[in-house]
Amino acid sequence: MREDFAAGATLLTQHSDKRTLLIVDDQPINIQLLSRAFSADYHLIMAASGQQALHICHTHPPDLILLDIEMPEMNGFEVCRHLKAHADTRNIPVIFVTAHIDEQTETRGLQAGAVDFITRPINFNIVRARVNTHLTLKIQSDFLRQLAWRDGLTGAYNRRYFDEHLALEWHKACQQHIPLSLVILDVDVFKNYNDRYGHQQGDECLRKVAAAINPVLKRPGDMLARYGGEEFVCLLPNTVLSGALSVAESIRNTILALQIEHHGSPVTSFVTVSAGVCCKEAASAGNCAELFRQADEQLYLAKQHGRNQCFATPLTPAATPPKSRGV
């Protein structure tokens, strides 16, 4: 075994093709018993306290949690309530593990957000069946959420998902004192493109643009969303301003290299994009609305200076209202 994620948290098995279970218990013997039931089929992580479990869930969310109720300092009910109160952890199913179950305990656990109970002594067949059932339900619900979060035309995330994700990443960046960068991209004079080539061809153009952007976002935390119309946004966690500007330039060059015909453009005879970049540096203040607003202002400047350009700025405390971008 090797230690991972937090002091006292131990990674028991690691296989990238397996689902991850987090076992939380302050008694090593109980963890050993549960690991015996699941080590062959799952990637297992253990935590010896509620605080360690919360740290793991916020940094490396598991697919399901087996949570002891009776622990010192922070019991299972408190851990479960904390998980259900945060958007990035509320969808992780929690199964309580306890030696004593009665109506009051079961009611309290379900009210805290648990999906099931396992009683000791452990019946391995029943435990494995219940875990498999709840993992299957989670996979199905995750799939449905993905459908709700995706833009139907391009397959990128949609505006609703971006707004929620931006708030989460902002919170993480502030807590961990790390930078967070935002890139806003707009296809130049896209109205002219639609007028000249038709809306069906315009839709195909947007699909090609989205497909070209995705490979440029190389890190797991990077995300692309279609914000509306011909506008896309890229959220780049733990990325400094120079790195975000480099990503924006790579995207701009990649789109230009597609050589999508656009004879209605005053820039070139091919489709181009302009980009505005803003970075919340590790120690900077502000809020995510200001981050977006200042990136939007940089996009306006890129448009005003001839399009097919990228402008960038660090986040500053005060921001002026955004100007109209034009086309």
N, C-alpha and C positions, 0 to 999 in steps of 0.2 A: 504494500500500500504506500501511497505517497500523499503528503499533505497538499491541500489545494484550497484556493479561494479565501479562506480565513483561518485564523488560529483555531484549531480544534475541529475544523471541517476536513473530512478525509474522503478522497476519491477512491472508491473500492474497485470499480472496473471502468474501462473507457473504450467504447466502440462507437465510432461515428454513426453507424447505421442502426443503433439501438436507441430506444426511448429512454429518457432520463427520469429516474426516481430519486427523490430526496427523502431520506429517512432521518427523522428528528427524534432523539431520545437522549436523556441524560444518563442512561444505564447502558454500558457497553454490551452486556449480555443480550439485551433486547435488540440492539442493532445487529449483532451477530446472527441471531435467530432469523430476523427478517432478510438479512443479506443472503442467508443460505437459501431462502425461497426464491430470490430474484436475480442473483448474480449471474446466472447462466443466460438470461434473456434480456437483461436491462443494464443500462449504464447507471451505476449507483453512486450517490453522494451521501455522506452522513454529516449531521451536525449535532453537537452535544448540548446546544442551548437554543432558546428561541431567538436571541439576538443573532447568533451565527446563521440560523436558518433564514432570517430576514435579509441578512447581507447577501447570502447566496442567491436568494430569489430575485433580488433587485439587480444583481450583476450577471448571473448566469441562470436564468429562470428554468426550472425543471418542468417536465411534462405532468408530473403528479407528485403529491407530498403525502407521506405516511407520517403522521404527527402524533406524538405522545401527548396526552392531555395533562398529566401530572408531572410538571417540571418546576424547579425552583426559579425564582426571579420573574420569569415570564412563562405563564402556563400556555397550554395549547389553544385555549379559547382566545387569549389575547393575541397570539401569533396569527390565528386565523382571521380575527377582526381586522388586524393591520393589513394583511394581504388583500382582503376584500375591499379595503378603503382606498387602494391605489390602482390606477388604471393599468399599470404595467404588470400587475400580479393578480388582479382579481379573477382572471379566467383560469388560473391554475387550480385543478381540483384537489381538495384536501380530504383525506380519509383519516379520521381520528382512530388512534390505537389506545385501548384502555383495558384494565383488568376489571373495572367495575362499570357496568352500564345499567342505568335505570331511566325511567321516563323523564325525570328532570334533567339528567345529564344529556340525554339524547335531544331533548328540546333545545337546551342551551347550545349544543353543538350545531344543530341545524340552523338556529337563528344566527350563529356566528358565521355561517357560510359553508359548513362541511357538506360533502356529498354522501358520506357513508361512515360506518363504524366497523372496526375490527376488534373483537374481544380476545383477550388472553385467557387460557393458553391458545396459541396460534394453531389453527387448522390450515395447513399450507395450501390444500386444494381450494378451499373457500377463499382464502386471501388472494391467491393468484387469479381466480375467476373474477373476483370483484375488481381488482386492479385492472385486469384486461377489459372489463366492461366499461369502466370509467375512462380509460385511455381511448377506447374506441369512440365513446361519446365526445371526448375532447377533440379528437381528430376531425370528427364530423362538424362540430361547432366551429373549429378553427377554419375549416374549408368554407363554411357559410359566411364567416366574418371576412375572409379574403375576398369572396365575391362582392360583399357589400362595400369593401374598401377600394375596389379596383375601378378604374375608368373603363367603360365599356368599349371605347374606340381604340385606345392605345395600349391597354393592359397595364399602364403605369398606375400607381396609387392615385386616388382621387383627392379632391380638396378637403373633404371631411376627414379623411385619414391623416392628411398632412397637418391640418390644424391641431388635431389631437396629438400627433407625434411631435410636432414642434414644441408644444407645451411640456411634454415629457422630457424631451432632450434638453430643453432649457433648464428644467428643474435639475436634471442630472449634472449638467455643466456647472451650475451654480454650487451644487453640493460638493462636487469633486474638484472644483476649481480648475476646470479644463476649458479650452476654447470650443466654440461652436460657430460654424460658418454656414451661411445661406447664399445660394446662387439663384437668382430669378432670370429665366431665359424667355425671350419673346421672338417668335419668327417674324422677321422684318417684312413690312408691308404685305401681310398675309391677306388682307382684304383684296388687294390687287390680284393676288394669286387665285383666290376663289372666283373673282370676277372674270379672269381670263381663262382658267382651266376648268372651272366648275367645282361644285362642292364635293362631289365624289372623289375627284382627283385631289381636292384639298384634304379630305379625310385620309387618303392614302399617303399624302405628304406628311401629315402629322404622325401617322403610324411609323413611317420611316425615320422621322426625327427622334421619336421616343426610343425606337429600337437601336438607333445609333448612340444615344446618350448612355444607355444602360451599361455597356462594356467599359465606358470611361470611369464609372463609379466602381472602383476596384475593392474598396474596403467593406467588410460585412455590415457596418453600421450606416453606410451611405444609403440614401434613399432618393428616388425620383418620384415626383407626382405631377400630374397634369392639373394645374391650378384653375384653368378655365380657358376656353377658346384655343388660341395658339400659344398660350403661356404655360411654361413648365417651371417647377422649382426643384432644386436639389438641396437636401439637408446633409451637411457634412460634420458629424460629431468629431470632437478632438482634432480639429483641423485649423491651423493658423491661417491668417489672411493670405500670405504668399502661396500656401498650398491650395487654398480655395480658388485663388485667381488662376493658378496653373491648371486646375481642373476645368474652370470656365473656358480658358483659352483652348484647352484640348477639345472640349465639346464644340466650341465655335469652329475650329479647324476641321473636326470630324464631320460636322454638318456641311461645311463648304466642300469637303472632299467627296461628298455624295453626288455632287453635280446634278442636283434636281433642277431641271429647267425652270427658270422664272424670268421670262422676258418682260414682265411688267414691273420689275424691280429697278429702282434708280441706283442700286448699289452695284450689283453684278448681274449677269444673266442666269445666275443660279440662286437657289434658296440659301439665305444666310440667317443667322441669329445674332441678337444683341444680348448682353448679359450685365446684370448688376450684382455685385458681391458685397456682403457685409459680414464682419466677423466679431462675435463677442469674444474678446480675449479673456484669458484665464481669470484676471482680477477685475475685469470691467463690470460696471453696474448696468442697470437698465431693465428692460423686459423684452419678451419675444415680439411684442407688437412693434417696438422700436427697431428691433433687428430687421423685421420684414420691411418696415417703412423706409429705413435707410438703404436697404438693398434695392428697393423699388426706385428710390431717388437716383441711385447709381445707374440703374437701367435707363431712366429718363435721360441722364447725361450721355450715356452711350448712344442713344437714339439721336439726340441733339447734335452730337459730334460726327454724324455720318453713318451710323448703324454698322453692323458687322464688327462690333468692338465690345470689349469688356472693361467696365469701370469698377473700382473697388474702394472700400473704406473700412477702417475699424469702427466699431460701434461707439458712438459718443452719447453722453447723457441726454442731450437735448436734440430734438429732431424737428425740422420744419415740415409742414404738410406736403405730401407728394404732389408734384405737378402732373398735368396731363401728359402722357407719353406720346401721344400721336400714334402713328402706325409705323 
